Amino acid sequence: MALFTAIATAAGASAAAISVAGAVGQLVAGVALNALAGALFAPDVPADPGARIQTQVQQEIVARNFVVGRTAPLASLVFHTTMGIGADDDTENYVAVFALSDLPVKALTGLWIDGQRCTIDGSAGWDEEHGWKIPELADDDGTVKAWFRFYDGTQTTADQRLIDHCSTEDWPWTANHVGRGIAYIIVTTDYDPTVYPNGRPSFSFEVQGLEIEDPSTGSTGTADNLPAAQIYRLLQGVSYGGQWLYGPQRQAVLPSAVWNKAITECRKPVPGASSWTDARKREAFGGTTVPARYRSGMQISVDRPVADTIKDLASACNGRFSEVAGAFRFQVGDPPATADFTFSDDDLLTTREHSFTPFFPLAETVNAVTAVYPDPAQLYEEQEAPPLYRPALEAEDGNRRLTTTARMPAVPYKEQVQRLMKAALDEARRARRHTIVLPPKFWVVEPGDYGAWTSARNGYQDKLFRVDGVTDEEGGDVVLDITEVDPSDYDFDADDFTPVVSGSVVRTGPATFVVPGFDVRAHVIKLQDGTPVRPGIKMTWDKSRTGRRIAYRVFAAGTNDIVTSGNAEYSDGEIVTGDNIVRNADLEVQVRRVMQNGRTPWSSRYAVTAPNVGFTEADFDAIFQEKLDAAQAVRDDLDALTEDFVGNLKDRFGLTEEQISQVNTTLNNKISGVSSNLTQNYLTGAATDQAIAAVDTRLSTRADNAAGFINSILGLEVGPSRAFGVLLDDLQVDANGTSAKVRTQGNAIVDLEGNAKAGYLIQAQAGNQVAKIDLIAADGSGQRISSIVFTADNILANGSLYSRHHSSRSIDTEILKIDGVRFENILKGAATRGASSVKNTKRDVPVMPSPNDDATTADTFSYTLNNWSNCSIYASGTYDLYFFITLQGDDFVANVSRGSDRYCWGGNTYRIYAPSGTGDINSSSLNGVFRACSDTTVLRLHLGGRPTKDPDILGVVINLLAVRV
């Protein structure tokens, strides 16, 4: 398998003339052979060389082989070299090509590097240069240092990366190196003599082998691991591409009913295991799923006698072979629940001689069993199963322990090995054997059948016997060799399983190193003036000791989540870091020295807690701070106006109480010290220079030490120079000196000079804890502001939020992490121009803002949004849809036209293309231009335009408001 060539038509002279009888071996017509019993009493022979940890076979002439079931094949090192990718790449890689099977396999299921099992499911990602990434071999910063590419044997082209980067004049890799029918793997690692012996690690592989057709269904993939199906496939003869490779060259006669029954028996779940606890299942099976009763897997070398291979596979299910009239039968070891035939003493021919063997000679007696099997946890190296001893049997045999060892090279499943050991020992103690003669009516009895015998002479009542041999005599009489059996021999309880402790196969290095003098402490990062601004940690060590660099990684305490990592010059003796560290965080630190000859292992973890230091205003961008200050100035103006106006209202209520139209309704209830009061005052007034209207509603209640009130004021004032409106709602409850209250305050003002300001405040206070949302907007000659200010200890966002541009450069979301309040994912990047919008969550009256487009000089754009469906956004129902356009730009005039199913826009800085025009209108009148429509399914919208001169940065947001009817 070391060379990529066509499959040979012969596997050596000894295998060239294999017949069916030769394949089965010592089988005699009419006699059933027990493979597992043969394994128990086989002479001691050296075990087949295993692949197993030593997988790099570099011989040029090795026997071809293939895999059935799941196992770790003895891989052949076909090709290896070192290389770098690209002229500027000074990193040298080690590249190795291993052939795994000379027939296609179903899958690569395992990869070990230096004994460490690696992730091969592709979750670590694909690298175009090297293949699938192996995350277990990565640097401290996550840089992957190992990759693989796998071919299952069905490939039709050669690996292009090997052709481009690894082929040399002496060792070419060309387009002809396809490896048709050969499963192989390419592994690439960093060539690093300081980390790996000889610069490269050791490799081991596990594959799911040949896909086998299930003769009972005609499908593949369902019987690949079943020993009866594997034997059936071998007896058919194995070939590929029309060329014979292994097994009989003349297909055997294999009765389908017999073989289908055997395969079905193998497929049944492990008996009784469904009632085991999950803990016991995990110990026995490696998971909570109960597997098939009998499974097997092995690598088959084509220079090995087929009979030996079949015997190993048959021992995986305690199988028995027999040959009747040229047809080969196979039976799984478990006896049936009912007999195939019955007979009694009256059926025996008393004129013929009968024999009875009540017990075995001492040389054939067994009362203890050990077994060896390939253990996946040991990279399929041979492992000794826990021995099975029976003190009661030893007492029967004169207090002697009579032990035999069974080799099970095709059974890499620890629970199954122990189950087979128990069944073999119990069956080996069944000493009663009879040779009897029956009349011609028993002519149909065949080897492998089971009969129930009722015998007063022997004290049997429907005792079950297995037919091991049949001799048909000329006169029609039948001579049977029978052996007692008991189905309970194959019972296996949870208590029968002994947990197996496997050693580690990972290559171990020196014990954990300690960096001399290492210490880590909380550290406050300060500005030049001494102002504390960041939490951090400070690491120190003895710099006088040997070392080139020191590497560190910081974990969130109790987890493997890396908060930050890095390295420093060893001679520095200390390093301070605040990267990704938040206040009061519990952390754990690991360090290691990087020496001249390689890296030492990581140290144990050192615990540290970050200091309680938050961010300051100095952390904010200057533009951000400027806008925050401007927003606060607007808020102060609005608060002053509100205070004056509300005060004015209160004065007017007092002064004009007897002069104006008034409605006063008072409700008083007094019961046991409990009182309630509701008062409503309405006020209107007019003068030559202003008009005012207001309503003041108050509701209060009191009971002993508790009280509450609701106060609501609505007011409007219109004068010659301005219009002003205010709303104020207060809700407060008090009990035993503790209060909770909610306030909403809204105000808006506009003057004749085109200046406008508006604000809306929502505030909740419980005791000393306050949470506020403040919406502020201003436009006019003085300033332009649009801000939302959140005030709370914890600010959470649920849903998808998108930002509008903050400045001409990117916004770092870190600036929004203030005093422990985390705004992660609120900003998804920063727009460099234009505007985007906020996507709201589902509600009864939802708002679904549209996407947006913007353009600069020389842009010609067209944006069409079809099938803007509300079905996935809103609850079912009928909605009226309204459109509102917000234009962001200076001196903009729009031309709006309307088609049958689209709306277009444009202006003097943009020229539109539309079915018809309606004249120019200014941007302030755009709201409400679009007609309402009732449509619960689809909305189609089109925007198009082209600039005719340099515009200011222009953005368009089209908002859709859906109101349930």
C-alpha positions, 0 to 999 in steps of 0.5 A: 500500500506504500505506492499509488499503483493499480490494485494487483490481480494477485496477492501472492502465489499462496492466495492466487488459488483460493477456493471456497473450501480453502477460504473457510479452512478446516470445515468438514461437511456436516460439522459445525465449527465454533470460532470463539471456542477455537480462540479459547483453545488455540495455541499461543502464537505471537499477536499480529503486529499492530498499527497502532501507535507506530503508524509510519511504515516507510517500507516500499513493499508492503502487503495490500490491505483494506478495512472492514468496520471501524479500526485504526489501520496500519498506515503507510507513509507514501510521501513526505517533505518540508515546504513553505507556501509563497516566496515571502513565507519563511515558515517551514511546514512538514507535509506527510501523505499516508495511505490508509486502505487499498479500497475506498472507505466510508469516512475518516473517524479519528486522527491522533497527533502525538497521542492527542485526539484531534477535532476533524469535523470541520468546525475549526474551518478550512484553510485554502493553503493546507486544508481542514484546521486542527484546533488542538495544535494552535499557538497561544493566540489561536493561530492554527499549526496543523491541517489535513486533507482526506480522500476516501478512495473515490477521488478522480484527480490528484491533490493539486496542492501537492502538485503545486508545492511539494513535487520535486524532480527527484520526488515528483507528485504529478496529475497521475498520482490520483490513488484510484481506489486508495483512501489516503490523508495529507497532514501538514504541521509546522516543522519545529524541532524544538517541539516535536522529535525530528521536527514532526509529530507522530500520527495515528488514524481511525477509519470507517471501512468498506461499505457493505451491502446488506443482503437482506435489504440490498442497501449499504451503510446499515451493516458495515460493522456487523460481523455476519455481513462482513463474512458474507462479503468476504465469501463473495470475493472482494474486487475493485474496478473489475480486479480480484483482490481477496477472498474466494475467486469463485463465489460461495453458495450462501443461503440468503435466509440463513445469512439474513437471520445471522445478520439480523441477530447481530443487529439486535441491541445488546440484550438487557442493556436498555434497563441499565443506568445511563452511568453504566451505559457510558462506562460500557458503551461510551454513551447512552445509546445501546449499540448492536449486539455484535460488532467487529472491525479490523484491517485485513492484509491480503497476504493473510489466509482468508480462513484466519480472517473469517475466524477472527470475525466469527469470534466477534459473535461466537459464530459457527460455520457448517457446510451442507450440500455445498452450501455454507451456513453461518449461525450466531452463537446465541441459542434460540428461545424454542427448539427446531425439533423435539425428540424423546427416548422412544425416537432413539434406535436401540439397536444402534450404539450410542455414546455419552461424554459427561465431562471434559478431561482435565486438559480441556477443562476451563474455569477462568478466561482472559482476553486481549483486544484492540482498545480504541482508548489505547490507539487500538493497541492490544489491551487485556480485558479484566479476567473472568474468574469463578471461585465456585468452578475452581472448587469443582475442579479441585481448587485449581484455576484453569485459565485460557486466553482468547484473542479477539483482534476484530472486537475493539469494544470492551463490553462486547469482549466481556460478554463474549468471555462470559458466554464462552466460559459458560458454554465451555462448562457444558460437558454433556455430549451425546452421539445418538442415532435417529430414524429417517424422519429426522433426515431434515436435521442439519448442523446448527439446528437445536433439538429439545430432548425429553429423556427419563433415562438421563433426567432431561425434560425438554433439555436443549441440545445443539446439533454439531454434526450430522451423518446420513447413513445409507439406510436412511438413519441419521447419526447426530452429535449433540451438545447441551446448551443453555440460553442463559449462558448469553445473559449479561447484566450490568453487574457482569460488566467490569469498568476498564481503566485505560492509560493515556497515550498522549505524549507527556512532557516534563511536569508543570513548570513554575516561572521563578518569582512569578506573581500577579496582582490587581493593578489600577491603570492611571492617566498622567495626572494620576486619575484612575481610568482602567482596571488591569493586572500586573504580572512580575517575575524573576528576570535574572533567570533563564528565558527568552520571552514569557507568554501569558493567558488570562481566563475568566475564573473557573472557565476555559474562556480566554479574556486576553493573552500575550507575551513579553521580553523575559528580561523586562521582569513585569508587564501590565495589561488591561485588555478586555478586563472589566472591573471586579472580574475574577480572573485566573492567569497561566504563564510559561517561559519560552526558552531558546530550545522551545517552550515549557508547559503552562504553569498552574493557574494564579487567581486575581480579582480586577480592581473596581475602577470604571471609565471616565469622561476622558474615555469618550471621543471629543465629538461624542462629548460635544454632542452630549454637552449640546444635548444637555444644554437643550435639556436645560433650556426645555426644563427651564421653559417647562418650570416657568410655564407650569408655574405660570399655569399654577398661578393662573389657576389660583388667580382666575379660579373665580373668573373663568369657566371651571369644572371642579369635581371632588370625590371624598371617601373616608373609611377607617382612616382611609381617604381618597380625593380626585380633583380636575381643574380646566383652564382656558384664557385668551389675550391680545398677544397669547392664548393658553389652555390647560388641564390639571388632574390630581388623584390622591389616596392615603391609608395610615402610613401609606399614601399615593398620588397621581398628578397630570398637567397638560398645557399649550401656549401660543404667542406672537413669537413662539408656540409652546406645549408641555405635558407632565405626569407624576405617579408616586406611592409612599410607605413608611418613609420609602417612596417609588415614583414614575414621571413622564415629561414632554415639552416642545417649542417652535419660534418664527425664526425656524428654531425648534426644540423638543424633549421627552423624559421617562423617569422611574425611581425606587428609593435612591435608584433612578432609571431614565430615558431622555429624548432630545431634538433641536433644529435651527440656526443655533444647533442641530441635535438628535440624542437619546440619553440612557441613565441606569446601572444596567442597560440591556438591549433585546433585538437587533439594533443598528447605528447611524453614523457618528462621525466620519471615522469608525466608532469603537463600541468600547466607548459605550462600556461605561462603569460596567454597563455593557453596550455590546452589539448596540453598534454594528459598525459605524456608517461613514455616510448616510443613515441607517435605522432601527429595527423594532421588535414585534408589537400590536402597532409595529414600526418597521423602518426601511433600509436606506440609500445615499449617493455622492457625485457620479453615483447612479443608483436604483434601489428596489425592494419587492415583497416587503411582507409583513407576514413574518413581522406582525401579528395576523390581521388587517393594517393601514400602511403609512409612509414617512420620508425623512431627508437629511441634507441642506436646501433640499427640494424634492419632486415626488411622483406616484406610479401604480405600484411604486413611489419615486423621489428626487430633486434639484441635486438629483434627477428622477425618472418616473412615469409622471411628475407632480411639480416641486414640493419642499421637504417639510411637506413630504410627510403625509404625501403618501396615501394610506393603503390596506394590504396585508401581504406585499408592498413594492417600493422603488427608489432611483436617482442621479446627482447633477452636482456635488451635494452635501452628504444626503441620506433618505430614510423611508419609515413604514408605520403599520396600524392595525385596523 
